Amino acid sequence: MRFLCDAMLGGLAKWLRAAGHDALYASEDTGADDREILRLAIEEGRVLLTGDGGFLEREPVRDGEVGFLLVPQAPVEEQLRIVAKRFDLTRHEPRCMRCNGELEELSREEAGRCVPPKVAERQEEFLRCRGCGRLLWYGTHWERIGARAGAGLRVAASAPDAC
């Protein structure tokens, strides 16, 4: 399932990505207005997630041409639980929280020159985003974030952009 989060739901888009779901963020990824958001949702077969009830008045939503969920204003953890329950989502391998790109495994040797020395010593698994090239690894702080979301997410920390 592919999602398109409007400008009100940037945090939700990032958490969906962390849970392995393809989630565009309209404000950041597309710079689109409402008409463009609907066009993109139709063309790419994305479910529109929004906090804007005005979309219910739009013909593509009314006619069922666009999958749609009105997400209430709530903490992002609660929004994630609502979306996960509504669409019966399961976790997948995480996506890049910055650009929504797919992640590929990277050897410790390949990652070693780009991460802090202590990270290189302690971590076994490294990932690189195929979209933006960002280097990531699984860190304990992300386990705490996953627990906070109540979804048991396993998401990745990232290296500085310089690498």
PyMOL commands that set and color helices and strands:
alter all, ss='L'
color gray80, all
select helices_A, chain A and resi 7-18+26-30+34-44+53-57+59-62+76-86+108-112+117-122+140-149
alter helices_A, ss='H'
color red, helices_A
select strands_A, chain A and resi 2-5+22-25+47-50+68-70+103-106+126-129+135-138+156-158
alter strands_A, ss='S'
color yellow, strands_A
deselect
rebuild
show_as cartoon
